[in-house]
């Protein structure tokens, strides 16, 4: 028996050849997934850096009020999604209901019975926490 690829292939049975074929397909699929994840990560990093530059300029010019007045849009990256969630909570608390938003973010039931029965503000519905 030869220990070359062609020698091993010729000495394999049908079942072993099927296993090699399945493993070859799995290897190609894993390479595809790796390439797609690297591409997605690079794209998200670029979007996050652009969002950070945009928000940095807004924060330096007008503080949090200026940043809260601007909507992020759909392509903001991972950093933008986190900051937008915080800005959504800030937009909700402008009316002075900071306790409710804090409790919603922490997942703690409010101690005040009035807060316990209040519905979730519309701005927070559908926000990906």
C-alpha positions as CSV (number, residue, x, y, z in Angstrom):
1,X,0.0,0.0,0.0
2,X,1.3,3.4,-1.0
3,X,1.0,6.4,1.4
4,X,0.2,8.9,-1.3
5,X,-3.1,10.6,-1.9
6,X,-3.8,8.6,-5.0
7,X,-2.7,5.3,-3.4
8,X,-4.9,5.9,-0.3
9,X,-7.8,6.9,-2.6
10,X,-7.5,3.6,-4.6
11,X,-7.4,1.5,-1.5
12,X,-10.4,3.1,0.1
13,X,-13.8,1.5,0.1
14,X,-17.0,3.2,-1.0
15,X,-18.0,4.2,2.6
16,X,-14.5,5.8,3.3
17,X,-14.7,7.7,0.0
18,X,-18.1,9.1,0.9
19,X,-16.7,10.2,4.3
20,X,-13.8,11.9,2.5
21,X,-16.2,13.7,0.2
22,X,-18.4,14.9,3.0
23,X,-15.4,16.2,4.9
24,X,-14.1,18.0,1.7
25,X,-17.5,19.7,1.4
26,X,-17.4,20.7,5.1
27,X,-13.9,22.1,4.7
28,X,-15.0,24.3,1.7
29,X,-18.1,25.4,3.6
30,X,-16.0,26.4,6.7
31,X,-13.6,28.4,4.4
32,X,-16.6,30.2,3.0
33,X,-18.0,31.0,6.4
34,X,-14.6,32.3,7.6
35,X,-14.3,34.6,4.6
36,X,-17.9,35.9,5.0
37,X,-17.3,36.6,8.7
38,X,-14.1,38.4,8.0
39,X,-15.8,40.5,5.3
40,X,-18.7,41.3,7.7
41,X,-16.4,42.2,10.5
42,X,-14.4,44.5,8.3
43,X,-17.6,46.2,7.1
44,X,-19.0,46.6,10.6
45,X,-15.7,48.0,11.8
46,X,-15.7,50.6,8.9
47,X,-19.3,51.5,9.7
48,X,-18.6,51.8,13.4
49,X,-15.5,54.1,12.8
50,X,-17.6,56.3,10.5
51,X,-20.4,56.5,13.2
52,X,-17.8,57.3,15.9
53,X,-16.4,60.2,13.9
54,X,-19.9,61.5,13.2
55,X,-21.0,61.2,16.8
56,X,-17.6,62.6,18.1
57,X,-18.2,65.7,16.1
58,X,-21.7,66.1,17.3
59,X,-20.7,65.5,21.0
60,X,-17.9,68.1,20.7
61,X,-20.2,70.7,19.1
62,X,-23.4,70.4,21.1
63,X,-23.1,67.6,23.7
64,X,-25.6,64.9,24.2
65,X,-28.5,66.9,23.1
66,X,-27.1,67.4,19.6
67,X,-26.3,63.7,19.3
68,X,-29.7,62.7,20.6
69,X,-31.4,64.8,17.9
70,X,-29.8,62.8,15.1
71,X,-31.0,59.4,14.0
72,X,-28.3,56.9,13.2
73,X,-29.7,55.1,10.2
74,X,-29.5,51.5,9.2
75,X,-25.7,51.1,8.6
76,X,-24.1,52.2,11.8
77,X,-22.1,49.1,12.8
78,X,-21.9,47.4,16.2
79,X,-20.8,50.6,18.0
80,X,-23.6,52.6,16.5
81,X,-26.2,50.1,17.7
82,X,-24.9,50.3,21.3
83,X,-24.8,54.1,21.3
84,X,-28.2,54.4,19.6
85,X,-29.7,52.2,22.3
86,X,-28.3,54.6,24.9
87,X,-29.5,57.6,23.0
88,X,-33.0,56.1,22.7
89,X,-33.1,55.7,26.5
90,X,-31.9,59.3,26.8
91,X,-34.6,60.6,24.4
92,X,-37.2,58.8,26.6
93,X,-35.9,60.3,29.8
94,X,-35.9,63.9,28.7
95,X,-39.3,64.2,30.4
96,X,-37.8,63.3,33.7
97,X,-38.8,59.6,33.8
98,X,-35.2,58.4,34.3
99,X,-36.2,55.8,37.0
100,X,-38.4,54.0,34.6
101,X,-35.8,53.8,31.8
102,X,-33.1,52.7,34.3
103,X,-35.3,50.0,35.6
104,X,-36.3,48.8,32.1
105,X,-32.6,48.6,31.1
106,X,-31.7,46.7,34.3
107,X,-34.7,44.4,34.1
108,X,-35.7,45.2,37.7
109,X,-39.4,45.6,38.5
110,X,-40.1,49.2,39.6
111,X,-40.7,49.8,43.3
112,X,-43.4,52.4,42.6
113,X,-46.7,50.7,41.9
114,X,-47.5,53.5,39.4
115,X,-44.4,52.6,37.4
116,X,-45.1,48.9,37.6
117,X,-48.4,49.2,35.6
118,X,-47.2,51.8,33.0
119,X,-46.8,50.5,29.5
120,X,-43.3,50.5,27.9
121,X,-42.8,53.8,26.0
122,X,-43.2,53.6,22.3
123,X,-39.6,54.7,21.7
124,X,-38.3,51.6,23.5
125,X,-40.5,49.1,21.7
126,X,-38.4,47.2,19.2
127,X,-35.1,48.6,20.4
128,X,-32.5,45.8,20.3
129,X,-31.1,45.7,23.8
